[in-house]
């Protein structure tokens, strides 16, 4: 009977392990963000300094310290030290860094279900949790060692507690809820700056303007709460040196935050409306519910629950659309609200999702069909272009394609709740396929890992200081080959006078200059291996060569 009582909670945890945990170590570290986060954490562990964030010798001040602390804690717990020193191989296990995102993804789901049950009804919170944990973007971010999955937990806690204040569920002054709310906002700043406080503030302003009342806001005790938030953030900032403080202000706040708001950064620009379009794809396989949910929500916007969720989504989505710099994961903090909105629609409309041949129903299925075809074509051509296993494994892509198409036919006869459970099943298949099989087979994009595997096989005890890389300088290479690897950005005639390297990795465009300098030196290097591939970070094919010093 106890199992039956907790069956929903058990299902949520079980799905999390299938979707978020099972395939953490099946593909190499990703460029560039994940590799930068993991490498910076790795350096903290190597030098035992947990206050300064560095990438090799450069200060990394674009983001606050929070995620690095969490990753460092994770690697510390999951690694075995010898004489208080980590082995290099242990620090190269990317899953130890990624598991932070997976754990916080699970926490997000548990919070949505447990806290959501107090604010919404139990069924809505349960369905909303299932929907969120099965969406493609949520699944992707739970597999990557960076801030977004962790930040999502802060978003969910903050907004659900705020909703509790809005509905006057939480009214006691200075209780545990109060401290959790303001502490979470402080923690979110330590993770990624003021993103979540801004989102909370925008939602509050929307509600006040829409309803023309703000008395409920006093329940949050904003003055004392703001002091608590500041006290959480301030000790870390004050612990930094003057140089590091200035670097964080200039790099983190001015360049990374303000300039992203005002201009396109790192070529990540897109047209207004791109976030909205992306949601339909990245909400897959739950995209089938989005269009009918939007229509139903417009008709009942004044309902208290829906109004708050819309205040969570719409003004923040508009802001994201207005910001020139756009990346798909920027919209992730809105996904819990979208999931709960869809869940409410499912609870209210327990009938076959395709119950008539109206224009709107046909449009919804055509939209879903486009999404299915789009994802399948992306998978197919990725395997064709970036994998040497294409001919041997193409039948698996065909099977996957047929599964997705058949889902459309099968759901025609399903009640909407059965359709939901089918989509959950489809999400499990999709996650296992993409992260367990697909990504690992794209061998042409894992240039750094291929270079690492070859050099490691050659010389297991090689010191990274004996390796130079000319031209190719992706963060993943530094993560795998070691912090002390020498990244050479330009070739000079005195190249060999500075240091003699045992291995030299060189990008093809620098090869002529390298050979010219080599001919005038007293050293001999011989070509060991050509390793080419597609540099995803730069969006171009590259060819790298490994040269080894001929020992006399």
C-alpha positions as CSV (number, residue, x, y, z in Angstrom):
1,X,0.0,0.0,0.0
2,X,2.9,2.4,0.7
3,X,4.3,1.8,-2.8
4,X,0.8,2.7,-4.2
5,X,0.7,5.8,-2.1
6,X,4.1,7.0,-3.5
7,X,3.8,5.6,-7.0
8,X,3.8,9.0,-8.6
9,X,6.9,10.0,-6.7
10,X,8.6,6.7,-7.6
11,X,7.7,7.2,-11.3
12,X,9.2,10.7,-11.3
13,X,12.5,9.4,-9.7
14,X,12.6,6.4,-12.0
15,X,12.1,8.5,-15.2
16,X,14.8,10.9,-14.0
17,X,17.3,8.0,-13.7
18,X,16.4,6.8,-17.2
19,X,16.3,10.2,-18.9
20,X,18.8,12.2,-17.0
21,X,21.3,9.9,-15.3
22,X,21.7,6.7,-17.4
23,X,23.6,8.3,-20.3
24,X,25.9,10.9,-18.7
25,X,29.1,9.3,-19.7
26,X,28.3,8.1,-23.2
27,X,29.7,11.1,-25.1
28,X,32.8,13.3,-24.7
29,X,32.9,16.8,-23.3
30,X,31.2,19.5,-25.4
31,X,32.8,22.7,-26.8
32,X,32.8,25.3,-25.7
33,X,30.8,26.2,-22.6
34,X,30.8,22.8,-21.0
35,X,34.5,22.3,-21.5
36,X,35.3,25.8,-20.1
37,X,33.2,25.1,-17.0
38,X,34.7,21.7,-16.4
39,X,38.3,22.8,-17.1
40,X,37.9,25.8,-14.7
41,X,36.6,23.4,-12.0
42,X,39.4,21.0,-12.7
43,X,41.9,23.7,-12.1
44,X,40.3,24.5,-8.8
45,X,40.8,20.9,-7.7
46,X,44.4,20.8,-9.1
47,X,45.7,23.8,-7.2
48,X,43.2,23.5,-4.2
49,X,42.0,27.1,-4.7
50,X,38.2,27.5,-4.5
51,X,37.8,31.2,-4.6
52,X,39.4,32.1,-7.9
53,X,38.1,31.0,-11.3
54,X,40.7,30.5,-13.9
55,X,41.0,28.9,-17.4
56,X,44.7,28.0,-17.7
57,X,46.3,31.3,-16.7
58,X,43.4,33.6,-17.5
59,X,40.8,34.8,-15.0
60,X,37.4,33.5,-16.0
61,X,35.0,36.1,-14.7
62,X,32.0,35.9,-17.0
63,X,30.0,33.9,-14.5
64,X,29.9,33.8,-10.6
65,X,31.4,31.0,-8.6
66,X,28.4,28.8,-7.7
67,X,28.5,26.2,-10.4
68,X,32.2,25.7,-10.0
69,X,31.8,25.0,-6.3
70,X,29.0,22.5,-7.0
71,X,31.1,20.7,-9.6
72,X,34.2,20.7,-7.4
73,X,32.2,19.1,-4.6
74,X,30.8,16.5,-6.9
75,X,34.3,15.5,-8.3
76,X,35.7,15.5,-4.7
77,X,33.0,13.1,-3.5
78,X,33.2,10.8,-6.6
79,X,37.0,10.6,-6.8
80,X,39.6,8.8,-4.8
81,X,42.6,10.8,-3.7
82,X,46.1,9.5,-3.3
83,X,48.1,11.6,-0.7
84,X,45.5,14.3,-1.1
85,X,46.2,14.5,-4.9
86,X,43.8,13.6,-7.7
87,X,44.9,11.4,-10.5
88,X,44.7,13.0,-13.9
89,X,42.4,10.3,-15.2
90,X,39.9,10.9,-12.4
91,X,39.7,14.6,-13.2
92,X,39.1,13.8,-16.9
93,X,35.8,11.9,-16.1
94,X,33.3,14.4,-17.5
95,X,30.3,12.5,-15.9
96,X,31.5,13.7,-12.5
97,X,31.0,17.3,-13.5
98,X,27.7,16.6,-15.4
99,X,26.1,14.8,-12.5
100,X,25.5,18.1,-10.8
101,X,23.1,19.1,-13.6
102,X,21.4,15.7,-13.4
103,X,20.9,15.9,-9.6
104,X,19.5,19.4,-9.8
105,X,17.2,18.3,-12.7
106,X,15.8,15.6,-10.3
107,X,15.5,18.2,-7.5
108,X,13.6,20.5,-9.9
109,X,11.1,17.7,-10.7
110,X,10.7,16.8,-7.0
111,X,10.1,20.5,-6.1
112,X,7.6,20.8,-8.9
113,X,5.7,17.8,-7.7
114,X,5.8,18.3,-3.9
115,X,5.5,22.1,-3.7
116,X,3.2,22.2,-6.8
117,X,0.8,19.8,-5.1
118,X,0.3,22.4,-2.4
119,X,-0.4,25.3,-4.8
120,X,-2.1,23.5,-7.7
121,X,-3.9,20.1,-7.3
122,X,-1.8,16.9,-7.1
123,X,-2.7,15.7,-10.6
124,X,-1.7,19.0,-12.2
125,X,1.6,19.1,-10.5
126,X,2.3,15.4,-11.3
127,X,1.5,15.8,-15.0
128,X,3.4,19.1,-15.1
129,X,6.4,17.3,-13.7
130,X,6.3,14.5,-16.2
131,X,5.9,16.9,-19.0
132,X,8.9,19.0,-17.9
133,X,11.3,16.1,-17.4
134,X,10.5,14.6,-20.8
135,X,11.0,17.8,-22.9
136,X,14.0,17.8,-25.1
137,X,15.7,21.0,-23.8
138,X,15.3,19.9,-20.2
139,X,16.9,16.5,-21.1
140,X,19.7,18.2,-23.0
141,X,20.6,20.6,-20.2
142,X,20.5,17.8,-17.6
143,X,23.3,16.1,-19.5
144,X,25.6,19.1,-19.7
145,X,28.1,20.4,-17.1
146,X,27.1,24.1,-17.0
147,X,24.7,26.4,-15.0
148,X,21.3,26.1,-16.7
149,X,19.9,22.9,-15.1
150,X,21.0,24.2,-11.7
151,X,19.6,27.6,-12.3
152,X,16.3,26.0,-13.3
153,X,15.9,24.6,-9.8
154,X,16.3,28.1,-8.5
155,X,13.7,29.3,-11.0
156,X,11.1,26.7,-9.9
157,X,11.6,27.2,-6.2
158,X,11.4,31.0,-6.4
159,X,8.4,31.1,-8.7
160,X,6.3,28.4,-7.0
161,X,6.9,30.0,-3.6
162,X,6.0,33.4,-5.1
163,X,2.8,31.8,-6.4
164,X,2.2,30.6,-2.8
165,X,2.5,34.2,-1.6
166,X,0.2,35.3,-4.4
167,X,-2.5,32.9,-3.4
168,X,-1.9,33.7,0.3
169,X,-0.9,30.1,1.0
170,X,2.3,31.3,2.6
171,X,1.5,34.2,5.0
172,X,3.7,33.6,8.1
173,X,6.5,36.1,8.6
174,X,10.0,34.8,8.7
175,X,9.1,31.2,8.4
176,X,11.2,28.5,6.5
177,X,9.4,29.4,3.3
178,X,10.5,33.0,3.6
179,X,14.1,32.1,4.1
180,X,14.1,29.5,1.2
181,X,12.6,32.0,-1.2
182,X,15.1,34.8,-0.6
183,X,18.1,32.3,-0.1
184,X,17.2,30.8,-3.5
185,X,17.3,34.2,-5.2
186,X,20.8,34.7,-3.6
187,X,21.9,31.3,-4.7
188,X,20.7,32.0,-8.3
189,X,22.9,35.1,-8.4
190,X,25.9,33.0,-7.3
191,X,25.1,30.7,-10.2
192,X,24.4,33.1,-13.1
193,X,24.0,36.7,-11.9
194,X,20.6,38.5,-11.6
195,X,18.7,36.4,-14.2
196,X,16.1,34.8,-11.8
197,X,15.6,37.9,-9.6
198,X,14.8,39.8,-12.9
199,X,12.4,37.1,-14.0
200,X,10.6,37.2,-10.6
201,X,10.4,41.0,-10.7
202,X,9.0,41.1,-14.2
203,X,6.3,38.6,-13.3
204,X,5.4,40.6,-10.2
205,X,5.1,43.8,-12.3
206,X,2.9,42.0,-14.8
207,X,0.6,40.7,-12.1
208,X,0.3,44.1,-10.4
209,X,-0.4,45.9,-13.7
210,X,-3.0,43.3,-14.8
211,X,-4.8,43.0,-11.5
212,X,-4.1,46.5,-10.1
213,X,-3.3,45.2,-6.6
214,X,0.0,44.6,-4.9
215,X,-0.9,44.0,-1.2
216,X,-0.1,40.3,-1.5
217,X,3.5,41.2,-2.2
218,X,3.9,42.4,1.5
219,X,3.8,38.7,2.5
220,X,7.3,38.3,1.0
221,X,8.8,40.9,3.4
222,X,10.9,42.4,0.5
223,X,13.1,44.6,2.6
224,X,14.4,41.9,5.0
225,X,14.4,39.4,2.1
226,X,16.6,41.6,-0.1
227,X,19.1,42.0,2.8
228,X,19.3,38.1,3.1
229,X,19.9,37.8,-0.6
230,X,22.7,40.4,-0.5
231,X,24.3,38.7,2.5
232,X,24.4,35.4,0.6
233,X,26.2,36.9,-2.4
234,X,28.5,39.5,-0.7
235,X,31.0,37.2,1.2
236,X,32.2,35.6,-2.0
237,X,32.6,38.9,-3.8
238,X,34.5,40.4,-0.9
239,X,36.8,37.4,-0.7
240,X,38.1,38.2,-4.2
241,X,41.1,40.3,-4.8
242,X,40.7,43.8,-6.2
243,X,41.9,42.6,-9.6
244,X,39.3,39.8,-9.6
245,X,36.5,42.1,-8.5
246,X,37.3,44.5,-11.3
247,X,37.5,41.6,-13.7
248,X,34.1,40.2,-12.6
249,X,32.5,43.6,-13.0
250,X,34.0,44.3,-16.4
251,X,33.8,40.7,-17.9
252,X,30.8,39.3,-16.0
253,X,28.5,42.2,-15.6
254,X,29.4,44.7,-18.4
255,X,30.5,42.4,-21.2
256,X,28.6,39.2,-20.5
257,X,25.4,40.6,-19.1
258,X,24.8,44.1,-20.3
259,X,26.3,43.7,-23.8
260,X,24.3,40.6,-24.4
261,X,21.2,42.6,-23.7
262,X,22.2,45.5,-25.9
263,X,23.9,43.8,-28.8
264,X,24.6,40.4,-30.5
265,X,27.4,38.6,-28.7
266,X,29.6,35.8,-30.2
267,X,27.4,35.6,-33.3
268,X,24.4,34.3,-31.3
269,X,21.8,36.6,-32.9
270,X,18.4,35.7,-34.2
271,X,15.2,37.3,-35.3
272,X,12.5,38.3,-32.8
273,X,10.2,35.3,-32.3
274,X,13.0,32.7,-32.6
275,X,12.6,31.7,-29.0
276,X,8.9,31.0,-29.5
277,X,9.5,28.9,-32.6
278,X,12.3,27.0,-30.8
279,X,10.0,26.1,-27.9
280,X,7.8,24.1,-30.2
281,X,10.9,22.0,-31.2
282,X,12.6,21.9,-27.9
283,X,9.4,21.0,-26.0
284,X,9.3,17.8,-28.0
285,X,7.7,15.2,-27.6
286,X,5.2,17.2,-25.6
287,X,4.8,19.7,-28.5
288,X,1.6,17.9,-29.4
289,X,-0.1,19.6,-26.5
290,X,1.2,23.2,-27.0
291,X,-1.1,24.6,-29.6
292,X,-4.4,23.4,-27.9
293,X,-3.1,24.6,-24.6
294,X,-2.4,28.1,-26.0
295,X,-5.9,28.4,-27.3
296,X,-7.5,27.1,-24.1
297,X,-5.4,29.5,-22.0
298,X,-6.4,32.6,-24.0
299,X,-10.0,31.8,-23.2
300,X,-9.5,31.4,-19.5
301,X,-6.7,33.9,-18.8
302,X,-8.4,35.4,-15.7
303,X,-8.3,32.1,-13.8
304,X,-5.9,32.6,-10.8
305,X,-3.6,29.7,-11.6
306,X,-3.4,30.4,-15.3
307,X,-2.9,34.1,-14.8
308,X,0.1,33.5,-12.7
309,X,1.6,31.0,-15.1
310,X,1.0,33.4,-18.0
311,X,2.7,36.1,-15.9
312,X,5.7,33.7,-15.5
313,X,5.8,33.0,-19.3
314,X,4.6,35.9,-21.5
315,X,6.5,39.1,-20.2
316,X,9.7,37.1,-19.7
317,X,9.4,35.6,-23.2
318,X,8.8,39.0,-24.7
319,X,12.0,40.3,-23.0
320,X,13.9,37.3,-24.4
321,X,12.6,38.1,-27.8
322,X,13.7,41.7,-27.6
323,X,17.3,40.9,-26.4
324,X,19.6,40.7,-29.5
325,X,21.7,37.8,-28.2
326,X,19.7,34.6,-28.4
327,X,20.4,31.0,-27.4
328,X,17.7,28.3,-27.0
329,X,18.5,27.6,-23.3
330,X,17.8,31.2,-22.3
331,X,14.1,30.2,-22.3
332,X,14.6,27.1,-20.0
333,X,13.4,28.9,-16.8
334,X,10.0,29.3,-18.5
335,X,9.6,25.6,-19.3
336,X,8.1,24.7,-15.8
337,X,5.4,27.2,-16.3
338,X,4.6,26.0,-19.8
339,X,4.6,22.4,-18.5
340,X,2.1,23.3,-15.7
341,X,-0.1,25.2,-18.2
342,X,-0.2,22.1,-20.4
343,X,-0.9,19.9,-17.4
344,X,-3.9,22.0,-16.5
345,X,-5.2,21.7,-20.0
346,X,-4.8,17.9,-19.9
347,X,-6.6,17.6,-16.5
348,X,-9.5,19.8,-17.8
349,X,-9.8,18.1,-21.2
350,X,-9.6,14.3,-20.7
351,X,-10.9,13.3,-24.1
352,X,-9.2,12.2,-27.3
353,X,-6.7,14.8,-28.3
354,X,-7.9,14.5,-31.9
355,X,-11.6,14.4,-31.5
356,X,-12.7,16.3,-34.6
357,X,-11.5,17.3,-38.0
358,X,-11.5,21.0,-37.4
359,X,-9.0,23.3,-39.0
360,X,-7.3,23.9,-35.6
361,X,-6.9,20.2,-34.9
362,X,-5.5,19.5,-38.4
363,X,-3.1,22.5,-38.0
364,X,-1.9,21.1,-34.6
365,X,-1.1,17.7,-36.2
366,X,0.6,19.2,-39.2
367,X,2.7,21.3,-36.8
368,X,3.6,18.3,-34.8
369,X,4.4,16.4,-38.0
370,X,6.8,19.2,-39.1
371,X,8.6,19.0,-35.8
372,X,8.9,15.2,-36.0
373,X,10.2,15.4,-39.6
374,X,12.6,18.2,-38.6
375,X,14.1,16.3,-35.7
376,X,14.4,13.1,-37.8
377,X,16.1,14.8,-40.7
378,X,18.5,16.5,-38.3
379,X,19.4,13.1,-36.8
380,X,19.7,11.4,-40.2
381,X,21.9,14.0,-41.9
382,X,24.0,14.4,-38.7
383,X,24.7,10.6,-38.8
384,X,25.4,10.8,-42.5
385,X,27.8,13.7,-42.4
386,X,29.5,13.4,-39.1
387,X,29.8,9.7,-38.5
388,X,31.9,6.9,-40.1
389,X,29.3,4.4,-38.8
390,X,26.5,5.7,-41.1
391,X,26.3,2.8,-43.4
392,X,26.3,0.2,-40.7
393,X,23.9,1.9,-38.4
394,X,21.5,3.7,-40.8
395,X,18.8,1.2,-40.1
396,X,18.6,2.4,-36.5
397,X,17.8,5.9,-37.7
398,X,15.1,4.4,-40.0
399,X,13.6,2.5,-37.0
400,X,13.7,5.6,-34.9
401,X,12.0,7.6,-37.7
402,X,9.2,4.9,-38.0
403,X,8.6,5.0,-34.2
404,X,8.1,8.8,-34.3
405,X,5.8,8.6,-37.3
406,X,3.8,5.8,-35.8
407,X,3.3,7.8,-32.7
408,X,1.1,10.2,-34.6
409,X,-1.2,7.4,-35.9
410,X,-1.4,5.7,-32.5
411,X,-2.4,8.8,-30.6
412,X,-5.4,9.4,-32.8
413,X,-7.3,6.8,-30.6
414,X,-5.9,7.8,-27.3
415,X,-7.5,9.8,-24.5
416,X,-5.4,12.8,-23.7
417,X,-3.9,11.3,-20.5
418,X,-3.0,8.1,-22.4
419,X,-1.4,10.3,-25.0
420,X,0.6,12.0,-22.3
421,X,2.0,8.6,-21.0
422,X,2.8,7.6,-24.6
423,X,4.8,10.8,-25.0
424,X,6.6,10.0,-21.8
425,X,7.5,6.6,-23.2
426,X,8.6,8.3,-26.5
427,X,10.8,10.6,-24.5
428,X,12.6,7.7,-22.8
429,X,13.3,6.2,-26.2
430,X,14.5,9.5,-27.6
431,X,16.8,10.2,-24.7
432,X,18.4,6.7,-24.7
433,X,18.8,6.9,-28.5
434,X,20.3,10.4,-28.7
435,X,22.5,10.3,-25.6
436,X,23.2,6.6,-25.4
437,X,23.9,5.9,-29.1
438,X,23.6,8.8,-31.5
439,X,26.1,11.3,-30.0
440,X,28.8,8.7,-29.3
441,X,28.7,7.6,-33.0
442,X,29.3,11.2,-34.3
443,X,33.0,10.5,-34.2
444,X,33.9,13.2,-36.7
445,X,32.9,16.0,-34.3
446,X,35.0,14.7,-31.3
447,X,38.3,16.0,-32.5
448,X,39.8,16.7,-29.1
449,X,38.8,13.3,-27.7
450,X,40.3,11.5,-30.8
451,X,43.6,13.5,-30.3
452,X,43.6,12.6,-26.6
453,X,43.0,8.9,-27.2
454,X,45.8,8.7,-29.7
455,X,48.4,10.5,-27.5
456,X,47.3,8.6,-24.4
457,X,47.8,5.3,-26.2
458,X,51.2,6.4,-27.3
459,X,52.5,7.6,-23.9
460,X,50.3,7.2,-20.9
461,X,52.6,9.1,-18.5
462,X,53.1,12.1,-20.8
463,X,53.2,15.4,-19.0
464,X,50.8,17.9,-20.7
465,X,53.6,20.5,-20.5
466,X,55.4,18.5,-23.2
467,X,52.5,19.1,-25.7
468,X,51.9,22.1,-27.9
469,X,48.9,22.8,-30.1
470,X,49.2,25.2,-32.9
471,X,45.9,26.6,-34.4
472,X,43.5,24.1,-32.9
473,X,42.7,25.4,-29.4
474,X,39.3,24.3,-28.3
475,X,38.7,24.1,-24.5
476,X,37.9,20.4,-24.8
477,X,41.5,19.8,-25.9
478,X,42.8,21.5,-22.7
479,X,40.4,19.5,-20.6
480,X,41.5,16.2,-22.0
481,X,45.3,16.8,-22.4
482,X,45.8,18.8,-19.3
483,X,46.0,22.3,-18.0
484,X,49.7,22.8,-18.8
485,X,49.3,22.1,-22.5
486,X,50.8,24.9,-24.5
487,X,48.4,26.7,-26.8
488,X,50.3,28.5,-29.6
489,X,48.3,31.2,-31.4
490,X,51.1,32.2,-33.8
491,X,54.3,30.8,-35.2
492,X,57.6,32.7,-34.9
493,X,61.1,31.9,-36.1
494,X,62.2,31.4,-32.5
495,X,59.5,28.7,-31.9
496,X,62.0,25.9,-31.0
497,X,64.2,28.2,-29.0
498,X,61.4,28.8,-26.4
499,X,60.7,25.2,-25.6
500,X,61.1,21.7,-27.0
501,X,57.9,19.8,-27.2
502,X,57.6,16.0,-27.4
503,X,54.3,16.2,-29.3
504,X,53.0,19.0,-31.5
505,X,49.4,19.2,-32.6
506,X,49.1,21.5,-35.6
507,X,46.1,22.6,-37.7
508,X,46.7,22.2,-41.4
509,X,46.7,25.9,-42.3
510,X,49.8,26.4,-40.1
511,X,51.6,23.4,-41.6
512,X,53.7,25.3,-44.2
513,X,55.0,27.8,-41.7
514,X,55.8,25.0,-39.3
515,X,57.8,23.0,-41.8
516,X,59.8,26.1,-42.8
517,X,60.7,26.8,-39.2
518,X,61.4,23.1,-38.6
519,X,63.9,22.9,-41.5
520,X,66.0,25.7,-40.1
521,X,66.1,24.0,-36.7
522,X,68.3,21.1,-35.4
523,X,65.3,19.0,-34.5
524,X,63.4,16.2,-36.3
525,X,59.7,15.6,-36.0
526,X,57.8,12.9,-37.8
527,X,54.1,12.8,-38.6
528,X,52.2,10.2,-36.6
529,X,48.6,10.7,-37.4
530,X,46.1,12.9,-39.3
531,X,43.0,13.5,-37.3
532,X,40.3,15.6,-39.1
533,X,36.8,16.4,-38.3
534,X,34.1,19.0,-38.0
535,X,34.7,21.8,-35.4
536,X,31.2,22.4,-34.1
537,X,32.2,25.5,-32.1
538,X,33.5,27.2,-35.3
539,X,31.2,25.5,-37.7
540,X,33.9,24.3,-40.1
541,X,35.9,21.2,-41.1
542,X,39.5,21.1,-39.8
543,X,42.4,18.8,-40.3
544,X,44.9,18.4,-37.5
545,X,48.2,16.5,-37.5
546,X,50.2,15.0,-34.6
547,X,54.0,15.3,-34.9
548,X,56.3,13.5,-32.5
549,X,59.9,14.5,-31.6
550,X,62.4,12.1,-32.9
551,X,64.6,11.2,-30.0
552,X,68.4,11.0,-30.6
